[in-house]
């Protein structure tokens, strides 16, 4: 069953006024994972289905590929690189956040690691672009988006036209040539950026999703400190409690809101807004999200049971990964290798639980993932 069919039949409606909050619930339900039940935690403290294995690829403050791995690893993405690949990870710490990259050889061994962004502030999530750059987003008041080079050849560039607000994640929609953006505020908005030229983010128009749903331009995408902030400039704007992860696939942009405890779904072809998870199940602390071409979604928890859960196209929710003894941390940056056989993610604070992220751990899980 295709995801759009499931969404349209059960959770997608067109809204006007306050009616948008009364959407029919998507019938997601707990069920058996397509990979089978989780086993006992392995030597790395990772509980996995049979046939899967984990390894630690980086730890905060320790050398990986000749580079010290950063604190508080957060949003991430993978990029093909010759016969190997690259995993990019943000650092969600104040003033010195930035992002780093690990280059893997074809056999999965680490070639090298390096910084791709430095001197920025609380780089939380972001998103990869179809032209193979990484959008690193600052989760601060009037935060900015930086376009970075995962291959380490070009300097990062600030993209102010994409708005100055408490950025969280970004997802590129090559079909409609827009970039969707989430905002981590209690009354945050859901935005889209329409570049003047697709592939060039230096100029364009920032719009906010409003009642209807319709998209309306944000009058001032880069407000000053004492000016009206982007989420309050358009009176009919829809608000979401704590926007988090964002993923586009098959004509639909999925985004999470931790306060709403929902996985929202905006169907760009039909201009409808619904959700594929309504917060009524075991999935808790909804945060980062990614997906694969089969239609499977993978949602990481901030706290909760410290799991990554799968949401299948037919509405089954089940854990596929659980971290043991890390209840004071959060799972961040889930991203698949280009061939879909390896899933990378981090535990931002690891077993220490320290808010500074000094115990951060970045993992790789290998196995027969559906893709």
C-alpha positions in Angstrom: 0.0 0.0 0.0 1.4 3.4 -0.9 1.8 5.9 1.9 -0.4 8.5 0.0 -3.3 6.1 -0.2 -3.1 5.3 3.5 -2.9 9.0 4.4 -5.6 10.2 2.1 -8.0 7.6 3.2 -7.5 7.9 6.9 -5.8 11.1 8.0 -5.8 13.8 5.3 -8.4 16.5 5.1 -8.6 20.1 3.8 -9.1 22.5 6.7 -10.6 26.0 7.2 -10.4 28.0 10.4 -10.1 26.0 13.6 -11.4 22.9 11.8 -7.8 21.8 11.0 -7.4 20.6 14.6 -10.3 18.2 14.2 -8.8 16.0 11.5 -9.8 12.4 11.4 -7.2 10.3 13.2 -4.9 8.1 11.1 -5.4 4.5 12.3 -1.8 3.7 13.2 -1.5 1.0 15.8 1.1 -1.0 17.6 2.0 -4.3 15.9 4.7 -6.7 15.0 7.8 -5.2 13.5 8.6 -6.4 9.9 12.0 -7.2 11.4 10.8 -9.3 14.3 11.0 -8.5 18.1 14.0 -6.8 19.7 16.5 -9.1 21.4 18.6 -8.4 24.5 21.0 -5.5 24.4 24.3 -6.3 22.7 27.8 -5.3 24.0 27.1 -1.7 22.9 23.8 -1.6 24.9 21.7 -1.7 21.7 18.7 -3.9 21.5 18.1 -5.1 17.9 16.1 -7.7 15.9 17.8 -10.9 14.9 20.1 -10.4 11.9 21.1 -6.9 12.8 24.3 -5.7 14.5 25.7 -2.5 15.9 29.0 -0.7 16.3 30.1 2.6 17.8 31.7 4.8 15.2 32.4 7.9 17.3 32.4 9.2 20.8 32.4 12.8 22.0 35.9 14.0 22.8 37.6 11.0 21.2 39.5 10.8 18.0 37.7 9.4 14.9 39.6 9.5 11.6 42.1 11.9 13.1 39.5 14.4 14.4 38.0 14.9 17.9 34.3 14.1 17.7 32.1 16.9 18.7 29.8 17.2 21.8 26.0 16.8 21.6 25.7 15.1 18.2 22.4 15.9 16.6 20.8 16.0 13.1 22.6 14.0 10.4 22.5 12.7 6.8 24.5 10.5 4.5 26.0 11.3 1.1 27.5 9.0 -1.5 31.2 9.5 -2.2 32.8 7.4 -4.8 32.8 3.8 -3.6 32.2 5.0 0.0 30.0 7.4 1.7 29.9 10.3 4.2 27.9 10.7 7.4 27.4 14.4 8.5 26.4 15.3 12.1 25.5 18.6 13.8 26.7 19.7 17.2 24.0 21.2 19.4 26.2 23.2 21.8 26.2 27.0 22.4 28.6 29.2 20.5 30.8 26.5 19.0 28.2 24.2 17.5 28.9 23.6 13.8 29.0 20.2 12.1 31.4 17.4 11.4 31.7 14.6 8.8 33.0 11.0 8.8 34.1 9.5 5.5 33.7 5.7 5.2 35.5 3.4 2.7 33.5 0.9 0.7 34.1 -1.8 3.3 32.6 0.4 6.0 35.9 1.3 7.7 36.6 4.9 8.6 38.8 6.8 6.2 38.9 10.2 7.9 36.8 12.8 9.7 36.8 16.6 9.5 34.8 19.8 10.4 32.5 21.3 7.8 31.1 24.1 9.9 32.4 26.0 13.0 31.6 28.9 15.2 27.8 28.7 15.0 25.3 28.2 17.8 23.2 25.2 18.8 23.1 23.4 15.5 20.3 21.0 16.0 18.8 19.4 12.9 18.8 20.3 9.2 18.5 18.4 5.9 20.3 17.3 2.9 19.8 18.8 -0.6 19.4 17.1 -4.0 22.6 18.9 -5.0 24.5 17.2 -2.2 24.9 19.9 0.4 23.9 19.8 4.1 21.7 22.5 5.6 22.7 22.9 9.2 20.1 24.8 11.3 20.6 26.8 14.4 18.0 26.2 17.2 18.3 29.7 18.8 16.3 32.9 18.7 16.7 34.3 15.2 18.7 31.3 14.3 20.1 30.9 10.8 20.5 28.2 8.1 24.0 27.4 6.9 24.6 25.5 3.6 27.7 23.3 4.1 29.8 21.0 1.9 29.9 17.4 3.3 33.0 16.7 1.2 34.9 19.5 2.9 36.0 21.4 -0.2 34.0 24.6 0.1 33.3 26.9 3.0 29.9 27.0 4.6 27.5 29.8 3.5 24.8 31.5 5.5 21.4 31.5 3.9 19.4 34.4 5.5 16.6 34.3 2.9 15.5 31.0 4.5 14.5 33.0 7.6 15.8 33.9 11.0 13.9 32.0 13.7 14.4 29.0 16.0 15.2 26.5 13.2 15.0 22.8 13.6 14.8 20.6 10.5 14.7 21.1 6.7 13.5 18.8 3.9 13.9 19.5 0.2 11.0 18.8 -2.1 12.5 18.5 -5.7 9.1 17.8 -7.2 7.7 21.2 -6.2 11.1 22.9 -5.8 10.7 24.1 -2.3 12.4 23.5 1.1 10.2 22.8 4.1 11.3 24.1 7.5 10.2 23.4 11.1 10.4 25.7 14.1 11.1 24.5 17.6 8.8 26.9 19.6 5.7 26.1 21.6 3.8 28.0 19.0 6.1 27.3 16.1 5.1 27.3 12.5 5.7 25.2 9.4 7.4 27.0 6.6 8.5 26.5 3.0 11.2 28.4 1.2 10.8 28.9 -2.6 14.2 29.6 -4.1 14.4 32.1 -7.0 16.4 29.4 -8.8 16.2 25.8 -7.7 19.6 24.7 -6.5 20.5 28.2 -5.4 19.4 29.1 -1.8 20.8 32.7 -1.8 17.4 34.3 -2.6 13.8 33.4 -2.6 10.5 33.7 -0.7 9.7 32.3 2.8 6.1 31.3 3.2 4.1 30.0 6.3 1.4 27.4 6.3 -1.9 29.0 7.2 -5.6 28.0 7.8 -7.1 26.5 4.7 -4.5 25.2 4.3 -2.9 27.9 2.2 0.6 29.3 2.0 1.1 33.0 2.7 4.4 35.0 2.4 6.2 36.0 5.6 6.5 39.8 5.3 9.9 40.0 6.9 12.0 36.7 6.9 14.8 38.3 8.9 13.2 40.4 11.6 15.3 42.3 14.2 15.5 41.4 17.8 12.7 43.8 18.8 10.6 43.3 15.6 7.7 40.9 15.2 9.1 37.4 14.7 8.3 35.3 11.7 5.8 33.0 13.5 3.6 36.0 14.6 3.7 38.0 11.3 0.7 36.3 9.6 -2.4 36.1 11.7 -3.9 33.0 10.0 -0.7 31.0 10.4 -1.1 27.4 11.9 1.0 26.7 15.0 2.6 23.5 16.1 3.9 22.7 19.6 7.6 22.2 19.2 8.4 21.4 15.6 11.1 18.8 15.2 12.1 16.4 12.4 11.2 16.8 8.8 11.3 14.3 5.9 9.9 14.5 2.3 9.1 11.5 0.2 6.5 10.5 -2.4 4.8 13.9 -2.6 4.4 14.2 1.2 6.4 16.1 3.8 6.3 14.4 7.2 7.2 16.5 10.2 7.0 15.9 13.9 5.9 18.1 16.9 7.0 16.9 20.3 4.3 18.9 22.2 1.6 17.7 19.9 3.0 14.2 20.0 2.1 13.8 16.3 3.7 12.9 13.1 2.1 15.4 10.7 1.9 14.9 7.0 1.5 17.7 4.4 0.5 16.3 1.0 2.0 18.8 -1.4 0.1 17.4 -4.5 -3.3 17.6 -2.9 -2.6 20.5 -0.5 -3.9 18.6 2.5 -2.7 18.4 6.1 -3.2 15.3 8.2 -1.1 13.0 10.4 0.1 9.4 10.4 0.6 9.2 14.2 -1.7 10.9 16.6 0.2 10.5 19.9 -2.0 7.8 21.2 0.5 4.9 21.1 3.8 4.0 22.7 5.9 6.3 20.6 7.0 9.1 22.9 9.3 12.1 22.8 8.8 12.3 19.0 11.8 13.9 17.4 14.0 13.3 14.4 12.4 11.4 11.4 13.7 9.8 8.2 12.3 7.5 5.6 13.0 5.2 2.7 11.6 4.7 -0.8 9.4 1.7 0.4 7.4 4.2 2.4 8.7 3.1 5.8 9.2 6.0 8.3 11.7 5.9 11.1 11.0 8.1 14.1 13.6 8.7 16.9 12.6 9.4 20.5 13.9 12.2 22.7 13.8 10.3 26.0 10.9 7.9 26.3 12.1 4.3 25.8 15.1 5.6 23.8 13.9 3.8 20.7 13.7 4.3 17.0 10.3 3.2 15.8 9.2 2.2 12.3 5.8 3.4 10.9 5.0 1.2 8.0 2.8 2.3 5.1 -0.1 0.1 6.4 0.0 1.9 9.8 2.0 -0.5 12.0 4.2 1.1 14.7 7.0 -1.0 16.2 10.4 -0.5 17.8 13.4 -1.5 15.6 16.2 -0.2 17.9 16.4 0.5 21.6 19.3 1.9 23.7 19.8 0.5 27.1 20.7 2.6 30.2 20.4 6.0 28.4 17.1 7.4 29.6 18.5 10.9 30.1 19.6 11.2 26.5 17.9 11.5 23.2 18.3 9.7 19.8 19.3 12.1 17.0 20.4 12.1 13.4 19.0 8.9 11.9 20.2 8.5 8.3 20.7 5.6 6.0 23.8 4.9 4.0 23.3 5.3 0.2 22.6 1.6 -0.3 20.2 1.4 2.6 22.0 -1.3 4.5 23.4 0.8 7.4 21.5 3.2 9.7 23.5 5.9 11.5 22.3 7.8 14.6 23.6 9.3 17.8 22.7 9.3 21.5 23.3 12.9 22.2 24.2 12.6 25.9 25.0 8.8 26.0 25.0 7.1 29.4 26.2 10.2 31.2 23.0 12.2 30.5 24.9 15.5 30.8 23.2 18.4 29.1 26.5 19.5 27.6 26.5 16.4 25.5 30.0 15.3 26.6 28.9 11.7 26.5 27.6 11.7 23.0 27.9 8.4 21.1 27.4 7.9 17.3 26.3 4.4 16.2 26.0 2.4 13.0 23.4 -0.5 12.7 23.8 -2.9 9.8 21.1 -5.4 8.7 18.4 -6.3 6.2 16.5 -3.0 6.2 13.6 -2.6 3.8 14.3 0.0 1.2 
